[in-house]
C-alpha cells in the first residue's frame, strides 16, 4: 500500500490541469498532491533494493514528490495513472512487439498488444517480416493476405480494447520500403478504415540512393529473400508525399540510419525494426539432420548445432533481413565465412571468451570454432560404401558420360588393399549382370567400372571433367563422410613425421576449394586441420614425354594437414583401407605413451576482406542464442530485434521552469546567461534516478518484456515547455538563436543524464547488455539509452506548459479530452499583454477567435514576432529544430511538422528530404485541415482541426499520444434476423449464429460450444466478437466481402485433432467457423454434417438459437 502522505506542500494547478487530472488520472477521492505522493512513494520503493534505509527511501520519495508537484518533471501517463494503485497495470508508455510470419505469430502479437493496451501502454509493430499478398502458404497451399490485411485486423482488435478505461490504444505500424506490398501500405489510410494506427515507411539507404539517381530499386519478399520486382524510387516517393499531404500518413523512419545511431546501443544483439543482418543464403550451418545451407531453412524451423548439441530455432526458421554489405573472415588455418560486419562471432580474450562484431576482428585475433566431438552422427543420403567409392573416384578416377571408372596401380604400395576394399564395397552395391570386377587396363594398372558409382556421382552434382565438393555431397550422412574421406586419403593422403617432430596426416591437391570442403567435413566430425600453400603457381622444367624436357605451367599446390590429438580421432572415425598407411599410422600412434591433450577448437584471423552485397538472413535460437555457421561459433543476431518485447518508460523536464527572470534577450550568449543550469542539472540527475527506479518496480504485462527491459534498461528523458522557454527569453522559434539554444540545452541534458547513469553503476551496476553495447569501451552506464523527445500530450497540460519541443500551436485553442472541449489562452502571452498594456477586451476577443496574433496590428510587432505559431513557421524551421534536438538525443525525436492548409505536395516533399539531409531519424508532417476528426482545435471556436501526433521515434509508437477520433461502431438494432448452424468441431459441437441487418448483409456472429470448457468457450466467444466488430466497423468493403476476408484468414488453420475427410474435413475450431461463414455467403457446398435451422433471431429470443440446442 502507499505510505500515508506527510503534510504535503500544496502545488499550483491550472483549471485545465485540474479538469484533465480529474477526468483521467486521479483515483476516487484523490487530490493532485495525493497523486504525486502516490507515484513518488511507489517509485521510491526501488531504492530498497540498493540497501537504502526507511529514512533514505522517504527522503528520495520526498525529492520525487517535489519534482512533480512543482512541475519540474513529470513521468509518462501510465506511471501517473497506475503507480501505487496496486491495480496490476504497468507504468511504461511504449512497447515494441514482434510480428512473426506465421498465423500463430500474428495472433500472438494481437494477444500481447491487447494485454499491453489493457495496462495503458502503446505499441509499435514492424510488419516487414510478413510475406506479401498472394504468396503461397506452404502448410496449406493457400494464399497469404499480406501485411495490410493483418494491419486492419490489429486495428480492429485495438478498437475492441480500451486501455484501462483511461487511455486508448495507440499503435505505430511500420513497413520497409522494399517490401512488395509497399504501395498498398502507403495508401491504406486514404479510405479512412484504419483509425487506431499511425503508419510510417521504413526508408533504406539504398532507396535514397535510387531516389537521388532517379533509378529503380528492388522489392524483396521477406520470407524468401527473392527479388519480386522493381519500382522507380521517385514514383514511390511521390505516392508517400501525396498520402501524407492528404492524411498526415505515412511518416518516414530512416531505418538504416537508426541502426547506426545511439538509438540502437546494442547492435551486437539487436537491430531496430527487424532489419537484422546476418548470413547469406549459401552459408553452411550445422543441424541435427546434417549440414544445410541457410537458403534451405528459410521459413522452416530446425535444430541447429552448437558444439555437438542441438537447439531448436524459432518456428519461422531463418528469415530475410535485407540486402547488406558482406565481409569474408579468413583464418590462417584455412577456415572462412561470409557474413555481415555487425554479426557477432565468439573471440578468445585472455582466458575468457567474448562476443565481438565480425567487422571489429583484427588479424591475429583468436576466434572460437565448433567442437562436435560429442556428436554421434547424422542421417542423410548414402552410406559408408557409396562414400568410399566416391572418395576413390575423387582420388584416382574418372567420371565419364557413360560410366565412372576407378583406377588402381599394382606398383603403388598398398594398392592391393585399396583394390580389395573397393571390390568388396562394389559387390555390395547394385550392379549389372556383366559386372567384371577389376579389369587390367595395361601393364601395371587396373580399372573398376561401376554404373552405381556413376549414378551416385551424378546425384551428388558431379559432372564429367569436374570433381569438387558440391552442396549435395556436403549434405550426405555422417557415414558417407567417413567412407568418402577414407577413400580420398587412401588415394591421395599420406602419413608423415615422427613422434619427436610431430606426426601428421596430409592430403595434397591443386584445388584449394576442394580441400576447404574436406576441411569443413573433418570439422563436422570433430577434427581440426590446417591448410597450407606449398607451391605457388608458375613454370617448371619437366619431362616432355619424348625423352626431353621443356617448360610447363604448373598449378599452385596446397596441402591439408591433420596433427596433434586429431590424428587419433582420424584413426578411430575414418582410418585407412590402404594397409601400408594404416600400419604406418598404427605404429606411430603406438609410440605415444599417452594421448595428446585435447585441443582447443580455435582459429586465428588472417584477414578481413570486403565481399560484395547479398540478401542476408537471420534466425532465433532461444536460450543459447548461438549456432555453427561455417564452423564458426556465431551469435543469432536476431534474438532481439529492437527489440521485440522492449519498452521505454518516459519522462519530461519542463524547461520553462529554468528561465531566470529578466528582459527579452538579444542573442544566444544572453540566452545562456538567463538559464538556471544548476537547477537543470539537479532535475536531470533526479529524473534519471526516477526513471531507472521505474524499471525495478514496473509490473510489466509480459515476462518477455520484463526480461528484455531489464537487459537494456532503456529510459527516455525528454523535455516539454520548449516554446515557453523561448517565449520567456523573447526568442522567435524560427531563428538561428532558437536552433543554437536547442543544441546547447539538449546537449547539456544528455551529458548530465549520461553522467548520472554512469554514477548509478557504482551502486547498481551497468545494464546487463553493456559488454555488447557501443559504450563497452567507455564508462559503464546503467541505461542503454537515456534521452528521448516524446510528445507530451496531456502531461504538458498538467504541468501548465507547452507540448514537447513543438512551437505554440495557437495563442488560444481548444483541446479534446474524452468528450470534453477545453479552452486555453497562453498564460505567458496574457502576462506580457498585461505588462505592455494591450490586454483589452477587443484585442483578446480577436486573439481567442482566430487563435493567432497574425494581422492584429494593435499588438506590437516584436510581440507578434516572438509569439509565432506552428502554421506561421516555415516547414524548414520545424525540421531544423527537430534535427538540432536529434543531435543530442539517444532515441528518436517526436515532432510534427505542421503545415498550413494551403501547403503543397512539394512542401511535404521538401520537408521529408530536408529531414534526411539534416540527419533526423524520422519525420511526420501534418497539413492543417487534412483530417475530419482531430484533437487540437485552432482558436476557441474551431473551424478546422489538427491532430498533433508524434513523428515515429526509434523506440516505439511514442509516449503521450493524444487520442484519435474514431468513427462509431454501427449500433445494433432491437431485432435482427439470422440462422444458426450446428457444426461439429474438434472441441465439441458448436452452434454458430450469423445475423443479418435490415439490408440482408451479415451483421454479427455468435459462437457457442456445447459442453465446452470455460477456456474454449471464451475463445469461441472472442472470435465471434472480433468477427462481429469487423462487420460493424465503417469500411469501404461490403459486409459480405469482409466475411469473405475473415474466411480467408480462418480457413485451413490446423489443430491437433481434425475431423472428417476430404472437403468435409474440419481441422480446428477456426476452420469450422470458416466453413459455416463460407456457406452463409454461398461460397461452400452444403455439407451433410451441417444442419441448418432457419430460426428468426427475434422470434427465438436467443439470438437465433433454439434453447434446446444450447443445452
C-alpha positions, 0 to 999 in steps of 0.5 A: 500500500502507499505510505500515508502522505506527510503534510504535503506542500500544496502545488499550483494547478491550472483549471485545465490541469485540474479538469484533465487530472480529474477526468483521467488520472486521479483515483476516487477521492484523490487530490493532485498532491495525493497523486504525486505522493502516490507515484513518488512513494511507489517509485521510491520503493526501488531504492530498497533494493540498493540497501537504502534505509526507511529514512533514505527511501522517504527522503528520495520519495520526498525529492520525487514528490517535489519534482512533480508537484512543482512541475519540474518533471513529470513521468509518462501517463501510465506511471501517473495513472497506475503507480501505487494503485496496486491495480496490476497495470504497468507504468511504461508508455511504449512497447515494441512487439514482434510480428512473426510470419506465421498465423500463430505469430500474428495472433500472438502479437494481437494477444500481447498488444491487447494485454499491453493496451489493457495496462495503458501502454502503446505499441509499435509493430514492424510488419516487414517480416510478413510475406506479401499478398498472394504468396503461397502458404506452404502448410496449406497451399493457400494464399497469404493476405499480406501485411495490410490485411493483418494491419486492419485486423490489429486495428480492429482488435485495438478498437475492441480494447480500451486501455484501462478505461483511461487511455486508448490504444495507440499503435505505430505500424511500420513497413520497409520500403522494399517490401512488395506490398509497399504501395498498398501500405502507403495508401491504406489510410486514404479510405479512412478504415484504419483509425487506431494506427499511425503508419510510417515507411521504413526508408533504406539507404539504398532507396535514397540512393535510387531516389537521388539517381532517379533509378529503380530499386528492388522489392524483396519478399521477406520470407524468401529473400527473392527479388519480386520486382522493381519500382522507380524510387521517385514514383514511390516517393511521390505516392508517400508525399501525396498520402501524407499531404492528404492524411498526415500518413505515412511518416518516414523512419530512416531505418538504416540510419537508426541502426547506426545511431545511439538509438540502437546501443546494442547492435551486437544483439539487436537491430531496430525494426527487424532489419537484422543482418546476418548470413547469406543464403549459401552459408553452411550451418550445422543441424541435427539432420546434417549440414544445410545451407541457410537458403534451405531453412528459410521459413522452416524451423530446425535444430541447429548445432552448437558444439555437438548439441542441438537447439531448436530455432524459432518456428519461422526458421531463418528469415530475410533481413535485407540486402547488406554489405558482406565481409569474408573472415579468413583464418590462417588455418584455412577456415572462412565465412561470409557474413555481415560486419555487425554479426557477432562471432565468439573471440578468445580474450585472455582466458575468457571468451567474448562476443565481438562484431565480425567487422571489429576482428583484427588479424591475429585475433583468436576466434572460437570454432565448433567442437562436435566431438560429442556428436554421434552422427547424422542421417542423410543420403548414402552410406559408408560404401557409396562414400568410399567409392566416391572418395576413390573416384575423387582420388584416382578416377574418372567420371565419364558420360557413360560410366565412372571408372576407378583406377588402381596401380599394382606398383603403388604400395598398398594398392592391393588393399585399396583394390580389395576394399573397393571390390568388396564395397562394389559387390555390395552395391547394385550392379549389372549382370556383366559386372567384371570386377577389376579389369587390367587396363595395361601393364601395371594398372587396373580399372573398376567400372561401376554404373552405381558409382556413376549414378551416385556421382551424378546425384551428388552434382558431379559432372564429367571433367569436374570433381569438387565438393558440391552442396549435395555431397556436403549434405550426405550422412555422417557415414558417407563422410567417413567412407568418402574421406577414407577413400580420398586419403587412401588415394591421395593422403599420406602419413608423415613425421615422427613422434619427436617432430610431430606426426601428421596426416596430409592430403595434397591437391591443386584445388584449394576449394576442394580441400576447404570442403574436406576441411569443413567435413573433418570439422563436422566430425570433430577434427581440426586441420590446417591448410597450407600453400606449398607451391605457388603457381608458375613454370617448371622444367619437366619431362616432355614425354619424348625423352626431353624436357621443356617448360610447363605451367604448373598449378599452385599446390596446397596441402591439408594437414591433420596433427596433434590429438586429431590424428587419433580421432582420424584413426578411430572415425575414418582410418585407412583401407590402404594397409601400408598407411594404416600400419604406418599410422598404427605404429606411430600412434603406438609410440605415444605413451599417452594421448595428446591433450585435447585441443582447443577448437580455435582459429586465428584471423588472417584477414578481413576482406570486403565481399560484395552485397547479398540478401542476408538472413537471420534466425532465433535460437532461444536460450543459447542464442548461438549456432555453427555457421561455417564452423564458426561459433556465431551469435543469432543476431536476431534474438532481439530485434529492437527489440521485440518485447522492449519498452521505454518508460518516459519522462519530461523536464519542463524547461520553462521552469529554468528561465531566470527572470529578466528582459527579452534577450538579444542573442544566444550568449544572453540566452545562456546567461538567463538559464538556471543550469544548476537547477537543470542539472539537479532535475536531470540527475533526479529524473534519471534516478526516477526513471531507472527506479521505474524499471525495478518496480514496473509490473510489466504485462509480459515476462518477455518484456520484463526480461528484455527491459531489464537487459537494456534498461532503456529510459527516455528523458525528454523535455516539454515547455520548449516554446515557453522557454523561448517565449520567456527569453523573447526568442522567435522559434524560427531563428538561428538563436532558437536552433543554437539554444536547442543544441546547447540545452539538449546537449547539456541534458544528455551529458548530465543524464549520461553522467548520472547513469554512469554514477548509478553503476557504482551502486547498481551496476551497468545494464546487463547488455553493456559488454555488447553495447557501443559504450563497452569501451567507455564508462559503464552506464546503467541505461542503454539509452537515456534521452528521448523527445516524446510528445507530451500530450496531456502531461504538458497540460498538467504541468501548465506548459507547452507540448514537447519541443513543438512551437505554440500551436495557437495563442488560444485553442481548444483541446479534446479530452474524452468528450470534453472541449477545453479552452486555453489562452497562453498564460505567458502571452496574457502576462506580457499583454498585461505588462505592455498594456494591450490586454483589452477586451477587443484585442483578446476577443480577436486573439481567442477567435482566430487563435493567432496574433497574425494581422492584429496590428494593435499588438506590437510587432516584436510581440507578434514576432516572438509569439509565432505559431506552428502554421506561421513557421516555415516547414524548414524551421520545424525540421531544423529544430527537430534535427538540432534536438536529434543531435543530442538525443539517444532515441528518436525525436517526436515532432510534427511538422505542421503545415498550413492548409494551403501547403503543397505536395512539394512542401511535404516533399521538401520537408521529408528530404530536408529531414534526411539531409539534416540527419533526423531519424524520422519525420511526420508532417501534418497539413492543417485541415487534412483530417475530419476528426482531430484533437487540437482545435485552432482558436476557441471556436474551431473551424478546422482541426489538427491532430498533433501526433508524434513523428515515429521515434526509434523506440516505439509508437511514442509516449503521450499520444493524444487520442484519435477520433474514431468513427462509431461502431454501427449500433445494433438494432432491437431485432435482427434476423439470422440462422444458426448452424450446428457444426461439429468441431474438434472441441465439441459441437458448436452452434454458430449464429450469423445475423443479418441487418435490415439490408440482408448483409451479415451483421454479427456472429455468435459462437457457442460450444456445447459442453465446452470448457470455460477456456474454449468457450471464451475463445469461441466467444472472442472470435465471434466478437472480433468477427462481429466488430469487423462487420460493424466497423465503417469500411469501404468493403461490403459486409459480405466481402469482409466475411469473405476476408475473415474466411480467408484468414480462418480457413485451413488453420490446423489443430491437433485433432481434425475431423472428417475427410476430404472437403468435409474435413474440419481441422480446428475450431477456426476452420469450422467457423470458416466453413459455416461463414463460407456457406452463409455467403454461398461460397461452400457446398452444403455439407451433410454434417451441417444442419441448418435451422432457419430460426428468426433471431427475434422470434427465438429470443436467443439470438437465433438459437433454439434453447434446446440446442444450447443445452 
